[in-house]
Amino acid sequence: MYKQKPWLKYYKDAPETIDYPRVTMYEALMQTVDKYPDRIAYDFFDYSSTYRQFGQDIDICANALASLGLKKCDRITISMPTSPQGIICFYAANKLGVVARKRRRY
């Protein structure tokens, strides 16, 4: 087996493959929101958000994007991908089926 897949010898106890659920990233996150609504989803500088609030913010953002006319397969650029607002926008776009990409730095 290691001849065909030499990297497996470094896996130790990790499985060779993982069965991921066949859901969108938004749906996977909402499963976490349902399971752990009061746990901290993120802590950014002096602001923390629970999964419940995070999910609500994503839905609000998705509604705003939809009201602008964004729909499945449209494309948007997110220019602040590592801020809470950028992450919220990313998941909102995923909810709508909009293709989101981060802005490249030159």
C-alpha positions as CSV (number, residue, x, y, z in Angstrom):
1,M,0.0,0.0,0.0
2,Y,2.8,2.4,0.8
3,K,4.3,2.1,-2.7
4,Q,1.1,3.5,-4.2
5,K,0.4,6.0,-1.4
6,P,3.7,6.6,0.5
7,W,2.2,9.4,2.6
8,L,0.0,7.0,4.5
9,K,2.9,5.8,6.6
10,Y,2.8,9.2,8.3
11,Y,-0.9,9.0,9.1
12,K,-0.3,6.9,12.2
13,D,-3.8,6.5,13.8
14,A,-5.6,8.8,11.3
15,P,-7.9,7.1,8.9
16,E,-7.0,7.0,5.2
17,T,-10.3,8.6,4.2
18,I,-13.1,10.4,6.0
19,D,-16.7,10.2,5.0
20,Y,-17.8,13.9,4.9
21,P,-21.5,14.7,4.9
22,R,-23.0,15.6,1.5
23,V,-24.1,19.1,2.6
24,T,-23.0,22.7,1.8
25,M,-20.7,24.5,4.1
26,Y,-23.7,26.6,5.2
27,E,-25.7,23.5,6.1
28,A,-22.8,22.0,8.0
29,L,-22.4,25.2,10.0
30,M,-26.1,25.3,10.8
31,Q,-25.9,21.8,12.1
32,T,-23.3,23.1,14.6
33,V,-25.5,26.1,15.4
34,D,-28.4,23.7,16.2
35,K,-26.1,21.5,18.3
36,Y,-24.1,24.2,20.2
37,P,-26.1,27.4,20.0
38,D,-24.6,29.0,23.1
39,R,-21.0,28.1,22.5
40,I,-18.6,30.7,21.2
41,A,-18.3,30.5,17.4
42,Y,-15.5,33.1,17.2
43,D,-13.7,35.7,19.3
44,F,-12.3,38.6,17.3
45,F,-10.5,41.3,19.3
46,D,-13.0,42.4,22.0
47,Y,-16.0,40.8,20.4
48,S,-17.3,37.2,20.8
49,S,-20.2,35.6,19.1
50,T,-22.2,32.5,19.9
51,Y,-23.1,30.1,17.2
52,R,-26.7,31.2,17.5
53,Q,-25.8,34.8,16.8
54,F,-23.3,33.8,14.1
55,G,-26.1,31.9,12.3
56,Q,-28.5,34.8,12.7
57,D,-25.9,37.2,11.3
58,I,-25.3,34.9,8.3
59,D,-29.1,34.7,7.6
60,I,-29.4,38.5,7.8
61,C,-26.5,38.9,5.4
62,A,-27.9,36.3,3.0
63,N,-31.3,38.1,3.0
64,A,-29.5,41.4,2.2
65,L,-27.5,39.8,-0.6
66,A,-30.6,38.3,-2.1
67,S,-32.4,41.7,-1.9
68,L,-29.6,43.1,-4.0
69,G,-30.5,40.4,-6.6
70,L,-27.7,37.9,-6.0
71,K,-28.7,34.4,-6.9
72,K,-27.2,30.9,-7.4
73,C,-24.1,30.9,-9.6
74,D,-23.6,34.7,-9.4
75,R,-20.1,35.7,-8.3
76,I,-18.9,38.1,-5.6
77,T,-15.6,39.2,-4.2
78,I,-15.1,39.4,-0.4
79,S,-12.2,41.8,0.3
80,M,-12.0,41.2,4.1
81,P,-11.9,37.4,4.2
82,T,-10.4,37.1,7.7
83,S,-12.8,39.4,9.6
84,P,-16.1,38.3,11.1
85,Q,-17.9,40.3,8.4
86,G,-16.0,38.5,5.7
87,I,-16.7,35.1,7.1
88,I,-20.4,36.0,7.6
89,C,-20.6,37.1,4.0
90,F,-18.9,34.0,2.8
91,Y,-21.4,31.7,4.5
92,A,-24.3,33.9,3.4
93,A,-23.1,33.6,-0.2
94,N,-22.8,29.8,0.2
95,K,-26.4,29.7,1.5
96,L,-27.6,31.4,-1.7
97,G,-25.3,29.3,-4.0
98,V,-23.3,32.4,-4.9
99,V,-19.7,31.8,-5.7
100,A,-17.5,33.9,-3.3
101,R,-13.8,34.5,-3.6
102,K,-11.4,36.5,-1.7
103,R,-9.6,39.5,-3.2
104,R,-6.0,38.8,-4.2
105,R,-3.3,41.0,-2.9
106,Y,-0.7,42.3,-5.3
